[in-house]
Amino acid sequence: MITTEYISTPGEILKEEFLEPLGISQYRLAKVIGKPESAISAIVNGHCSISVEMAWLLAQALGTTPEFWLNLESTYRLKTFDASAMPKVEALA
């Protein structure tokens, strides 16, 4: 049996767990944090990752922590990383 795990992007979580339930538009969020709407759109659509600066801004606007957003980003990157092209590395210890 093959199971396929679906991994949500941080942008999907931003949209589905924060923006939509709270009735906040991407435009409104962008204005509150002083960034262009295209920056929020790029995150929501999975075209851009969440930087430390953006994590801080999102945390301030949405009542979370920067760590929450950075953990989502790092978890997503680790789960989608393809190590098959990486060279074999011998452990030093």
N, C-alpha and C positions, 0 to 999 in steps of 0.2 A: 504494500500500500504506500503510495506517495502522498505526502502531505505538503501543501504549499502554504507557507506562512506569509500573510500579508503584513507588510511593515509600513506603518503610517509615517509620512514625512512630518517634520516639525510644522510645516506650513498647513498641512491638513488638520493637525491638532489645533493650531491657532484658529483656523477657520471654524472647525466643527465643535470645538469645546469652549471657545471663547467668543469669537465674533458673532456667529449665528445665534447662540443661546442668549447672549447679552444684547442682541439687536444693534451691534456696532458695525458700521460699514468700514471697509478698508480705507476709504477716503477720510472718515472721521478719525480713525486710529492714526493714520499718517499725519494729519494736522496736529493732533495732540502731542505726538512725539517729535514733530518738526522735521519729518522726512517726506520725500515725495511718495505719492500713492503707488508709483511704479515699484518702489522698494518693497512695500508690503505685498503687492501683487506678485512680485518675483518670488517672495518667500512662500506665499500661499500656493502658488503654482509649481513649486519645487524647482525653480530655476536658480535660486540663490540660497545659500546657507545662512544660518543665524550667527552673526559675529558677536564678539563680546559686547561691543557698543550697542548693537541691536537688542541683545539679551537684556541689557540693563534698562534700555528704553521700554521694552515690552513689559518688563517686571514692574516698572514704575507705573505704567498706564493700566496694567491689568491686575495689580495686586498680587503678583507672584514674586519669585526671586530670579535673579539672573542665572543662578545655578539650575533652576528648573528648565529654562530654555536651552542652556548649554548642554545639559544632560540629555535632553531630547535629541539635540543635534549630534552629539558624539555617539549616542546609542544607535541612531539611524545610520551614521557613517560606518560604524563597526559592523552592523548587521548586513550592510549592502556592499562591503568591501570584498573584492575578489582577490584572494591571496594566491590563486592558481598561477599567476604570472610572476610571482615573487621568487627570488632565488632561495635555494636551500641555505639556511644559516645554521652553523653548528653552535650549540650553546656553550658559553664560556665557563659556566659554573655547573 
